[in-house]
Amino acid sequence: MKELLRSTDPTIIAFAQALLSGEDIECFQLDVNMSVLEGGIGIFPRRLMVREDDHDAAVIVMHDNEIPLGTK
């Protein structure tokens, strides 16, 4: 798994997941429980992971839809 996207905005994560699903790219959210523990104030970002083989295609999908990746 490789990190594709990092965001504190759950709507961006949901939109990205929907776009990836439409392209048959499987993804998985990390840090969901951490963001719940913080009380929903948006300090800890959630990460969206994809398989390494799908990473390049997923980056293209994100750039085509102007979704900032927020990764290092």
Z-matrix of the N, CA and C atoms (Angstrom, degrees):
N
C 1 1.448
C 2 1.522 1 108.47
N 3 1.312 2 114.77 1 145.44
C 4 1.452 3 120.98 2 -179.24
C 5 1.528 4 108.09 3 -134.92
N 6 1.320 5 115.80 4 140.61
C 7 1.461 6 120.03 5 -178.78
C 8 1.523 7 110.25 6 -70.17
N 9 1.321 8 115.01 7 130.21
C 10 1.459 9 121.33 8 177.77
C 11 1.518 10 111.08 9 -104.59
N 12 1.330 11 115.87 10 -43.91
C 13 1.454 12 120.91 11 -168.35
C 14 1.514 13 109.66 12 -143.39
N 15 1.325 14 115.97 13 144.24
C 16 1.463 15 122.01 14 176.84
C 17 1.527 16 106.69 15 -136.53
N 18 1.348 17 115.94 16 124.81
C 19 1.459 18 119.26 17 -177.98
C 20 1.528 19 110.97 18 -156.97
N 21 1.319 20 115.26 19 150.40
C 22 1.459 21 120.89 20 172.74
C 23 1.528 22 110.97 21 -93.02
N 24 1.323 23 117.08 22 -3.63
C 25 1.464 24 122.26 23 -179.06
C 26 1.533 25 109.77 24 -96.10
N 27 1.335 26 117.42 25 109.46
C 28 1.473 27 119.10 26 -177.99
C 29 1.530 28 113.30 27 -65.29
N 30 1.326 29 118.19 28 -22.49
C 31 1.466 30 119.65 29 179.10
C 32 1.525 31 111.13 30 -71.25
N 33 1.335 32 116.89 31 -34.21
C 34 1.468 33 120.04 32 176.94
C 35 1.522 34 109.86 33 -67.00
N 36 1.329 35 116.02 34 -41.98
C 37 1.462 36 120.16 35 178.84
C 38 1.530 37 110.18 36 -61.74
N 39 1.320 38 116.98 37 -45.66
C 40 1.474 39 120.88 38 -179.43
C 41 1.527 40 111.01 39 -63.75
N 42 1.334 41 117.52 40 -41.73
C 43 1.461 42 121.42 41 179.32
C 44 1.531 43 110.24 42 -64.95
N 45 1.327 44 116.27 43 -43.37
C 46 1.463 45 120.20 44 178.88
C 47 1.523 46 110.77 45 -62.05
N 48 1.334 47 117.12 46 -42.30
C 49 1.469 48 120.33 47 178.57
C 50 1.521 49 110.85 48 -61.76
N 51 1.329 50 117.49 49 -40.52
C 52 1.462 51 120.90 50 179.46
C 53 1.534 52 110.76 51 -65.13
N 54 1.322 53 116.70 52 -41.81
C 55 1.468 54 120.08 53 178.51
C 56 1.522 55 111.29 54 -64.14
N 57 1.321 56 116.41 55 -43.84
C 58 1.461 57 120.14 56 -179.95
C 59 1.524 58 111.33 57 -65.85
N 60 1.315 59 116.39 58 -38.73
C 61 1.458 60 120.53 59 177.60
C 62 1.529 61 110.39 60 -61.29
N 63 1.324 62 116.33 61 -39.46
C 64 1.462 63 121.11 62 177.84
C 65 1.517 64 113.10 63 -64.16
N 66 1.321 65 116.33 64 -23.88
C 67 1.470 66 121.72 65 178.38
C 68 1.531 67 111.84 66 -99.12
N 69 1.334 68 117.05 67 9.37
C 70 1.475 69 123.19 68 -178.16
C 71 1.530 70 112.72 69 58.74
N 72 1.334 71 115.71 70 38.70
C 73 1.458 72 122.00 71 175.59
C 74 1.517 73 107.19 72 -109.19
N 75 1.325 74 116.50 73 118.38
C 76 1.457 75 120.90 74 -179.73
C 77 1.524 76 109.49 75 -76.35
N 78 1.340 77 116.02 76 142.17
C 79 1.455 78 120.51 77 178.00
C 80 1.527 79 109.44 78 -141.79
N 81 1.320 80 114.67 79 164.04
C 82 1.458 81 121.41 80 -176.73
C 83 1.521 82 108.95 81 -143.72
N 84 1.338 83 116.61 82 134.32
C 85 1.468 84 121.53 83 178.69
C 86 1.520 85 110.81 84 -87.66
N 87 1.314 86 115.77 85 135.15
C 88 1.459 87 121.66 86 172.34
C 89 1.530 88 109.06 87 -114.21
N 90 1.292 89 116.52 88 157.42
C 91 1.471 90 124.45 89 176.21
C 92 1.523 91 113.65 90 71.21
N 93 1.314 92 117.94 91 19.02
C 94 1.470 93 120.75 92 178.21
C 95 1.525 94 109.81 93 -65.07
N 96 1.324 95 116.86 94 -45.24
C 97 1.461 96 119.81 95 -179.15
C 98 1.521 97 111.89 96 -66.15
N 99 1.307 98 118.18 97 -33.86
C 100 1.459 99 121.36 98 178.51
C 101 1.524 100 110.07 99 -64.65
N 102 1.314 101 117.23 100 -40.38
C 103 1.461 102 119.41 101 -179.70
C 104 1.532 103 111.09 102 -70.05
N 105 1.326 104 117.54 103 -27.04
C 106 1.464 105 120.68 104 175.40
C 107 1.524 106 109.97 105 -71.40
N 108 1.334 107 116.84 106 -40.21
C 109 1.462 108 121.18 107 -179.34
C 110 1.530 109 112.52 108 -64.22
N 111 1.307 110 117.10 109 -29.79
C 112 1.465 111 120.19 110 -178.81
C 113 1.520 112 112.50 111 -73.45
N 114 1.308 113 117.37 112 -9.34
C 115 1.455 114 120.97 113 179.59
C 116 1.517 115 114.22 114 90.47
N 117 1.322 116 117.31 115 14.02
C 118 1.457 117 120.79 116 176.11
C 119 1.518 118 114.32 117 75.78
N 120 1.330 119 118.33 118 21.41
C 121 1.464 120 119.14 119 -178.65
C 122 1.524 121 112.59 120 -91.49
N 123 1.312 122 117.31 121 -1.94
C 124 1.459 123 120.88 122 171.03
C 125 1.512 124 116.35 123 82.01
N 126 1.321 125 117.96 124 29.99
C 127 1.465 126 119.97 125 178.92
C 128 1.520 127 111.16 126 -81.74
N 129 1.329 128 116.62 127 -44.85
C 130 1.461 129 121.00 128 -176.30
C 131 1.523 130 110.50 129 -96.37
N 132 1.321 131 117.26 130 124.03
C 133 1.464 132 119.54 131 179.57
C 134 1.525 133 111.82 132 -74.87
N 135 1.307 134 114.61 133 152.16
C 136 1.461 135 121.26 134 171.04
C 137 1.511 136 107.25 135 -92.17
N 138 1.334 137 116.16 136 151.88
C 139 1.456 138 121.06 137 178.61
C 140 1.517 139 109.50 138 -117.35
N 141 1.296 140 115.69 139 142.15
C 142 1.455 141 122.41 140 176.63
C 143 1.523 142 107.40 141 -111.50
N 144 1.321 143 115.40 142 122.39
C 145 1.458 144 121.95 143 -175.68
C 146 1.528 145 110.31 144 -109.28
N 147 1.333 146 115.81 145 146.89
C 148 1.469 147 122.34 146 174.32
C 149 1.531 148 107.98 147 -133.60
N 150 1.310 149 115.71 148 164.19
C 151 1.461 150 119.53 149 175.76
C 152 1.526 151 109.38 150 -65.96
N 153 1.319 152 116.04 151 147.98
C 154 1.469 153 119.95 152 -179.30
C 155 1.521 154 111.77 153 -56.98
N 156 1.334 155 117.32 154 -37.28
C 157 1.467 156 121.01 155 -179.79
C 158 1.528 157 112.07 156 -65.25
N 159 1.331 158 117.15 157 -27.35
C 160 1.463 159 122.00 158 -178.03
C 161 1.526 160 113.30 159 -96.15
N 162 1.320 161 117.67 160 -5.21
C 163 1.471 162 120.70 161 -171.37
C 164 1.535 163 112.73 162 -60.08
N 165 1.323 164 117.71 163 -47.70
C 166 1.469 165 119.99 164 -177.91
C 167 1.523 166 111.63 165 -61.67
N 168 1.327 167 117.03 166 -42.87
C 169 1.466 168 120.53 167 178.20
C 170 1.523 169 111.03 168 -65.25
N 171 1.331 170 116.68 169 -37.99
C 172 1.469 171 120.97 170 179.88
C 173 1.520 172 111.06 171 -67.24
N 174 1.319 173 118.03 172 -38.18
C 175 1.462 174 121.24 173 176.97
C 176 1.521 175 110.47 174 -62.43
N 177 1.312 176 116.88 175 -41.41
C 178 1.470 177 120.95 176 178.33
C 179 1.525 178 110.48 177 -61.68
N 180 1.335 179 116.93 178 -43.05
C 181 1.467 180 120.99 179 178.46
C 182 1.528 181 110.37 180 -60.59
N 183 1.332 182 116.83 181 -43.10
C 184 1.471 183 120.40 182 -179.49
C 185 1.524 184 111.12 183 -65.80
N 186 1.338 185 117.43 184 -42.91
C 187 1.467 186 120.41 185 179.45
C 188 1.530 187 111.41 186 -67.04
N 189 1.327 188 117.36 187 -39.27
C 190 1.466 189 120.60 188 178.51
C 191 1.515 190 112.47 189 -61.73
N 192 1.334 191 116.96 190 -28.88
C 193 1.458 192 121.50 191 -178.97
C 194 1.530 193 112.82 192 -104.65
N 195 1.341 194 115.50 193 13.31
C 196 1.467 195 123.65 194 175.16
C 197 1.532 196 113.23 195 55.54
N 198 1.332 197 115.42 196 41.03
C 199 1.458 198 121.13 197 176.85
C 200 1.527 199 107.96 198 -96.59
N 201 1.329 200 117.42 199 118.95
C 202 1.467 201 119.43 200 179.06
C 203 1.521 202 110.88 201 -68.89
N 204 1.316 203 116.44 202 134.44
C 205 1.456 204 120.52 203 -175.68
C 206 1.522 205 112.53 204 -78.14
N 207 1.304 206 118.93 205 -30.90
C 208 1.443 207 121.95 206 176.39
C 209 1.519 208 114.37 207 62.09
N 210 1.345 209 117.21 208 22.15
C 211 1.460 210 121.07 209 178.75
C 212 1.522 211 109.26 210 -100.69
N 213 1.308 212 115.02 211 167.90
C 214 1.468 213 120.51 212 -179.14
C 215 1.499 214 111.56 213 -71.17
